[in-house]
C-alpha cells in the first residue's frame, strides 16, 4: 500500500484560509479518520479549522438552552475546545464582527444578532453550520502533517462546504480526479478486505 501513496501528489493546493484538508484513507487519528476540515485561519501562528463531516446527534437547541427554535445540527468541529460553540454562515454583514473566509462564507460574528435573526425567521438552517470544538495546529505542525501525506489540500466552494452528505469524504475525494477515486473506495479496515 505504501508504494501506491508514493506515486500520488497529495498537495493539490497550498494550505490557506478557505481551503480544505482531506484526510488520507488510513489516517489513524480517530478525530480525523476520513474527515474533511475547512481551514478558517492559517498563518505563522498556526491553523484553525472545523471538521465538516462529523454531525453529532444534537441540535443547536440541545446545546444552547435559550436559543430560538432552530432545526440545525451541531457538528463536531475537532478535538479542541469541545465546550465551545463556533459557527460558519452565509449571512455576511448581517452579523457584526464576522470574518469572511471565502467569497460568500463567514466565520463567527455577533451571537446575539444571530439569535435575533433566527427568532425573526430571517435565517434558514442551511445558512448556518454550528460546531462543538475545533481543529487546531501549532506553527509548522500542519506543514509537517502534509509532508507526511496525512492530508490532501484542495479548494472548495461555499455550496460544497455547506452540503449535507452521508458520503462527504468520498464525494470530495472523487471530485479530485481519477487517482483519488481509487483511494475513496479503499475499505476503512484493509484487513477486512
C-alpha positions in Angstrom: 0.0 0.0 0.0 2.8 2.4 0.8 4.2 2.3 -2.8 0.8 3.4 -4.0 0.9 6.6 -1.9 4.4 7.4 -3.0 3.2 8.0 -6.6 0.3 10.3 -5.6 0.8 14.0 -5.2 -1.3 14.9 -2.2 -0.7 18.6 -2.2 -3.1 20.0 -4.8 -3.2 23.4 -3.2 -1.1 25.3 -0.6 -3.0 25.3 2.8 -4.8 28.6 3.5 -7.9 30.2 4.8 -10.9 28.8 2.9 -9.1 25.7 1.7 -9.9 22.1 2.9 -7.8 19.4 4.3 -8.9 15.9 3.3 -7.5 13.1 5.4 -5.8 10.2 3.7 -7.8 7.0 3.9 -5.9 5.3 6.7 -5.2 8.3 9.0 -5.1 6.5 12.4 -6.3 9.5 14.5 -10.0 8.8 15.3 -10.7 12.6 15.4 -9.8 12.9 11.8 -10.4 9.5 10.2 -11.9 10.1 6.8 -12.6 13.7 7.6 -12.7 17.0 5.6 -11.6 20.1 7.5 -12.3 23.6 6.4 -9.4 25.9 7.3 -10.8 29.2 8.7 -7.4 30.5 9.7 -3.8 29.7 8.5 -0.9 31.9 9.3 2.5 32.0 11.1 0.8 31.4 14.4 -0.8 28.2 13.3 -4.0 26.9 11.8 -7.7 26.6 12.9 -10.4 24.7 11.1 -13.6 22.7 11.5 -14.4 19.1 10.5 -17.3 19.4 8.0 -18.4 15.8 8.0 -18.9 14.8 11.7 -22.5 15.6 12.6 -23.5 14.9 16.2 -26.9 13.7 17.3 -27.5 17.1 18.9 -29.4 20.1 17.6 -28.4 23.7 18.5 -31.4 23.8 20.9 -30.0 20.8 22.8 -26.7 22.7 23.3 -27.9 26.3 23.9 -30.9 26.5 26.1 -32.1 30.0 25.3 -31.6 29.7 21.5 -34.7 30.2 19.4 -36.2 27.1 17.9 -34.0 26.1 15.0 -33.5 22.8 13.3 -29.7 22.9 12.9 -27.4 20.0 13.7 -24.2 20.7 15.8 -21.2 19.2 14.1 -18.0 18.0 16.0 -15.5 20.6 14.8 -12.5 18.9 16.2 -10.9 17.7 19.4 -10.0 21.1 20.9 -12.4 23.3 22.9 -15.3 20.9 22.9 -17.1 23.1 25.4 -17.1 26.0 23.0 -19.5 26.7 20.1 -18.4 28.0 16.8 -20.3 28.7 13.5 -19.8 29.4 9.9 -22.5 31.1 7.8 -23.6 32.8 4.6 -25.1 35.8 6.4 -22.2 38.2 5.8 -22.6 41.7 7.2 -25.8 40.8 8.9 -23.6 39.6 11.8 -21.2 42.2 13.0 -17.6 41.0 13.6 -17.9 38.0 11.4 -14.8 37.1 9.3 -15.1 36.3 5.6 -13.1 33.1 5.0 -14.0 32.8 1.3 -16.5 34.5 -1.0 -19.9 34.2 0.5 -18.9 32.3 3.6 -18.1 33.8 7.1 -16.9 32.6 10.4 -18.4 33.8 13.8 -19.9 37.2 14.4 -22.3 38.6 17.0 -24.1 35.7 18.5 -27.0 37.8 19.9 -27.6 39.2 16.4 -27.7 35.6 15.1 -30.3 34.6 17.7 -32.4 37.6 16.8 -32.2 36.8 13.1 -33.2 33.2 13.8 -36.0 34.3 16.2 -37.4 36.6 13.4 -37.2 33.9 10.7 -34.5 35.7 8.7 -32.2 32.7 8.7 -32.7 29.2 7.4 -30.9 26.2 8.9 -28.9 25.6 5.7 -27.3 29.1 6.1 -25.5 28.3 9.3 -23.4 25.4 10.5 -22.6 25.0 14.2 -19.6 23.2 15.6 -18.7 22.0 19.1 -14.9 22.3 19.3 -12.4 23.0 16.6 -9.3 21.6 15.0 -6.0 23.4 15.7 -2.4 23.1 14.7 0.6 24.9 16.2 3.1 26.7 13.9 4.7 24.3 11.5 2.6 21.3 12.7 0.2 21.2 9.7 3.1 21.6 7.3 4.7 18.5 8.8 1.5 16.5 8.6 1.0 17.5 4.9 4.6 16.4 4.2 3.9 13.1 5.9 0.9 12.8 3.4 -1.7 12.7 6.2 -3.7 15.5 4.4 -4.6 16.5 0.9 -5.1 20.2 0.5 -7.8 21.4 -2.0 -10.1 24.2 -3.0 -13.8 24.1 -2.2 -16.7 26.5 -2.8 -19.3 27.7 -0.4 -22.0 25.4 -1.7 -19.8 22.4 -1.2 -18.8 23.4 2.3 -22.5 23.5 3.5 -23.5 20.4 1.6 -25.0 17.6 3.7 -24.0 14.1 2.6 -23.5 10.8 4.3 -20.6 10.2 2.0 -19.0 13.6 2.2 -15.4 12.4 2.4 -15.8 10.0 -0.5 -17.6 12.7 -2.6 -14.8 15.2 -2.0 -12.1 12.6 -2.8 -13.8 11.6 -6.0 -14.1 15.2 -7.0 -10.3 15.5 -7.0 -9.9 13.2 -10.1 -9.3 9.7 -11.1 -6.4 8.7 -8.9 -8.3 9.9 -5.8 -11.4 8.0 -6.9 -9.5 4.8 -6.3 -8.4 6.0 -2.8 -12.0 6.9 -1.9 -13.0 3.3 -2.4 -10.4 1.8 0.0 -12.1 0.0 2.9 -11.6 1.7 6.3 -10.0 -1.5 7.6 -8.0 -3.2 4.8 -7.7 -6.4 6.8 -11.4 -7.0 6.3 -11.0 -6.9 2.5 
